[in-house]
Each structure stands twice: as structure tokens, then as C-alpha cells.
Amino acid sequence: MYRYDEFDERFVRERVAQFTDQVARRLDGSLTEDEFKPLRLKNGVYLQLHAYMLRIAVPYGTLNSQQLRQLALIGERYDRGYGHFTTRQNLQFNWPKLRDVPAILGLLADVEMHCIQTSGNCIRNVTADHFAGVAQDEIEDPRPTAELIRQWSSAHPEFSYLPRKFKIAVTGAEADRAVIKAHDIGLRLRRHPETHETCYEISVGGGLGRTPMIGKVVRDYLPKKDLLAYLEAIMRVYNLEGRRDNKYKARVKILVHEIGAEEFTRRVEAEFAQLDGPSINADPEEVARIAAYFAPPRYEVLPAVSNTLEAAKAANPAFARWVEVNTVPHKAPGYTALTISLKPIGQAPGDATSEQMRRVADLAERYSFDELRVTHAQNLVLPHVRQRDLYAIWQQLGEAGLATANVGLVTDIISCPGLDYCALATARSIPIAQAIQSRFADEARQREIGPLGIKISGCINACGHHHVGHIGILGLEKRGIESYQITLGGDATENAAIGEILGPGLAAEEVPDAIERIVSVYLAARSEGESFIDNVRRIGLAPFKAAFQETARAAA
Amino acid sequence: MPLLDRTGSREDRWTLSEGAAIGNIPAALVPWEVLAEALDAQEPEQVIGVLIPNNVPFAELAPFLPRLTLVAIAFPAYSDGRGFSLARQIRRLGFAGEIRASGPLIADQFAYALSCGFDTIELPEANAARQPVPQWLHAKDSFSATYQRGYGESGRNVLDQRRAARAAAPVAAE
């Protein structure tokens, strides 16, 4: 993985010093609260419902064990012994004291980490496929691109005071595991059909929130060398033309929507044509320097299938089920990528205690070339595990309460922190997630239902990605009562789609019943091997709406 | 109003005119709406600058640039970054006069403004009083290098420094 050189190191240290100075200037009155707020946000310090929150960047979700141990330490020393992994592949601490923030930033800098641009109206922490570098369907590792963008976007002189926040995601695979179509810019590495060179397909104007939209492709095949100049052109058009009269209409998706994708593309291309690409883009040696850090580790030469694993599976059905659900095929024979579920039944999705973080760090160090990933689904991944080690890993995860076999299943729920923590939330999310998990706790039943993504947001801002949930749940507040709106048919993959609302909002206690009825319709109507989302697409919304109406009537 | 450049406080030689009547003001700063009219009245010894809102389309401004000595871009709020992009476009066309940011900027934006092509910052009195000049000069030098090429002084960016270091490094003996 990427390691800082002297320049990166100095930049992060200078950033800590700058923020420390900004805090001092706030305290002596040089900066007003209004002036200080955007500076604080750009350093990850967020004012929450009960306390400050600190959002730590995990660029493209990649971590090593030393970094995870440092996060565990910070959680213990400055929080309440745990942290929360988010849909942006970040880690949030919910209870740090403002006065401790400079010290925390220093501890992060010690392990090549930071909170830079995890909030505020700037280019946010870049995300990527959590199976980058290991997935069998990958054309090229997206992380060198993401790292190049991380550097380029850090303290960008022109694009640090944008109309609104700006999110970029990168994928290098056939399957989209980075939700690129729900980002302001989504980059997909793909091969040019004639030249066979890898290029970028560039989508702009996706996003969730109160106006969910799927990104539109503005370039099918951008040569890789032109990346930074092309991004500059997009950002300049957005910075100049994006609306600033209304913060709810300030995202680039609104600009693309209002002037049309064709006109937006025309403006970007006109700006791009004016740019002196070679003076802006990184030179090939720099790109190669970054890429070298993401070279595959030295895998052992192993048979494609491990007899040790097969024997352990045969002897232990619970282990076999966990392997089936939580691992995916790997580029290297005899290896697998393992997802560690942070969704044990009844817990807050995405939370991990400091002790669990240390346990995972130990496993990454011992079994996964010292590397791990944070997923946008709020889980962790050990990307390079020998199949023959899985049994030992499973046992150790079990001791830490981390061996839940539910990745991609109905209890692997994405959920924002909701009203329990968030100042923006209008309803609780975590208790809803917990109630649904409890309802579907039976493992056999979960497997029978198969892949099903439930995503919950506690407000219209959609941090829980409910719009792209197969089943989405949006918590709202109506006349002082929490009300939950259910959507169906959303999809976060390469077939990205926004879900449709099923009917009137439900009370919190009615939500598990409603999900149950939706699932029953699917189970009754599905054909052999058909997944939930495929079934919804085939039979349409009507049968689900009818069942949903029954829930609403029963509740009335 | 207080004015500063990269070296500190600076006298302002420009006089803002109400309308197009610039009389014999030696350095006349005129509002965007009356620029064409003011240029028609320009005397040989006179220099003219324009104060533009930050939403002026660059294509409309460009034809005037060869006759201007100063372009002042209004910042309605420091969080409104349109002025940075506008300055970049003006410089790209080869404008060699002064570009001024006019409005309630903060010291932390000084380095950004300079590297996007601004020369001067004109602050409202209250902002200048809260943020004395030494804070601006300190903030300007907070970072020894930046990650973007093509902004500000070349050689101050990380990518070019890495490139220079590679060029200077002895070839590895492998």
C-alpha cells in the first residue's frame, strides 16, 4: 500500500500545525465562528447532537495493522472505546473533546493518517472498490488513481471553496462495488475496444440526498494521462456554474440536471480544450511511482483449492457457511478475500470496539500481508488470505464476536448513526436496523432469502444510501413522531437504480413486519436461483405494493 | 479599504468611480456595468481597472482584458470560491496586469489566492482589524509545498519537486 514520502509527511504535519493555529485564531477572536466552521469541517471536526465528532479519512478504504491499532488507541484514549466505520470508508469517533483534536491529529500523522477534507465544501476523501487489487473481475487496480486524486485534491487552491461537498469514487472492475453512479464523479477503468489501452469512463452528477440521481457518462474513454486536467475542467465548470443560491441545489447533480448532460459535457470539453494538459497532469514517472506501492504482495504458489480448507468445511458446517457467505474469489490461486462483518445481530452497524480493532489488526498482520480494507457497506476486509488459514481466522474472529456469516444478506444492513448521534437526523436508524436484524436472525433463513441489501437513513441526506438499497428505509419526522418510508428496487451496483416509494410512512415498530411481507412476496414469486433484486425487476412493484398496503392497513 | 500583497500592506492607487464618468482620475476603477462606456472616455495618461462580480462569464470579460490594468473580483463571502476559478481563466489568457480579490477573505486563503493568480487582497475594514497583516503572511507560508501543478510558483509543488529529485538522483546500481 501507499507509503508517505518526505513531501506527504511534511504536508500532513504542516496541516496539523495549520489547524492548531486556526483553533488559536478562533480562540483569540481573529476568526469568527462563521469563519472557523468551514476550516474545522475540512479537518474532520463536526459538531454533532451531543458532542464533537471526528471523521478520519481512510483513503480508498485501505489500512495497515499499525494504523488500525492507532485508531484503537485513539478510541480508548479519547473516545469511549469504539469507533464507527462509515459508508464513505471513513472512521468516525463520536465523543472526542475539541481540545484533544490537535493531539489526535498528531497521533494520526504518526501513522500516515489524517482528517483532511472528510467534511466541508471541498473534494472529499476518495473512495474505491474494497476488493481493489484482488478481485477476479478487475481490469486494473483503482487505488493508484484514487491516491493520485487524493494528493491532487488535498488543499487544492482553486477547489477548496466549492458550492457544496464533492465526492469521487473509483472502480477498476466489471462489477461496481464503489457505487460510482451515486457520486459527483465516478471513474471506471475500462479497456478501449480498439487500442486496448486502459482508459477512464467518467460519470458526473450522481448523488443521493434529497434529490437522488444516477450519474451521467461525460466521457467514455479518457486516456489515463489526461486525468488531472480533465478533473480540473469538470471542477472549474462546477465551481463557476454550480448554484450557490440554495444549498439544496448546489451539488453538481443539479447543474447537470438543469442544463442537461449534453450541455454540461460540452462546457467541460470546451474548458478541457483550453487547458495545457502536460503542465497539469502528473508525469508518467509519478504515476508509476504511486502505482508501484500497490503492486501485489508476494503470494505463495498454492493450488487453486485448499484441501485443508475443504476438510475443515466438511467437519464444521457453521464454518463452511461462513466461508461461503463471507469470502470471494481472488486473483491469486489458493487465496481469498475475506469480509469481516461488523453487523453482528443487535449491534450498531459499522461499530467496532478498540479491542476488536486490535484483533483484526493482528489478523491482518499475520494472515493478510498486513493489509485490510474498510467497505462502503461498513464492514472490514482482509484482502489476501490463504484459504488454508481461514479456519484459524474464523476461530479467532469468533472469540472477538466478529464471525457473523451475513455479508450481503438481509441482516448486513447499512445504517447511518441517525438520531442517536447525528445533528441532522430526524429519526433513529440504529434501533430500526437492530429490530430487523433480530427478526431475521435465523442464519438458515437468511441464506434462503439470499442476497438482499437493506439500507437505512435517519434523514433525507441519505448517508445510509437508502435510495440504492434493494429495500431502502428513510426515517422522517412527522408531527413529532418518527415515520419510516420504504423504497424498493434501488441498486448500488453497475445496474444502479433509485428505489421507488412503496406507500405511506410506517411507525418504527411496524417496519420489521413490512420487511417481512416484502420478503414473503419475493419468496413466493421467485424462480429458481432468482435474487431479490432480480425478482423485483421481473415482477414489478405492484405485488409488493399490495402486500405493503396490508401492513399499512393492519397498522391503521 | 486595507490592501495587501504578498509582501504585506500596500497603498491603493486606485479610485473607485461611481459610474462611467472617470474625469481625470489617474487610476480609475470602474464597475463592470459601465466598463465599455468608461473605456470610451479613457484619456491617454489614464489607466483603467474593472470591479466585476464573480459571476461574470469569462467570455464577456475577455475582450476587454487587453485594455485593462487591474481586474478586481468581488468575493461576496469568503466561502464563495468562484473568484479563484475566474482568476485562473484571466491569467490563462495571458493577462499581465493586477488581479485583486475584493471582499471578506480570510488569511488561510492567501496562499490559494496568490497561486490562482491574484496579486492583491482588498479587505473590508472589520475583517482587516480582526486579522492583522502578520497573520496573513504567516498563513501564506503554512505549507512548504502543494500537490497541484500549474498553480503558483513552479517548483513549489510536490510533483515537480519529486521529478527534480528523480532527475538528480544517481541511477540505482541494480
Interface residues (C-beta under 8 A of the other chain):
Chain A: D5 F7 D8 R10 F11 E14 R15 A17 Q18 D21 Q22 R25 G29 S30 L31 T32 E35 P38 L39 N121 Q151 W152 S154 A155 H156 P157 E158 F159 S160 Y161 L162 L228 R236 N239 L240 R244 Q274 D276 S279 I280 N281 A282 D283 E285 E286 R289
Chain B: N55 F58 Y78 S79 D80 G81 R82 F84 S85 L86 R88 Q89 R92 I106 A107 D108 Q109 A111 Y112 A113 S115 C116 R130 Q131 P132 Q135 H138 A139 S142 F143 S144 A145 T146 Y147 Q148 R149 G150 Y151 G152 V158 L159 Q161 R162 R163 R166
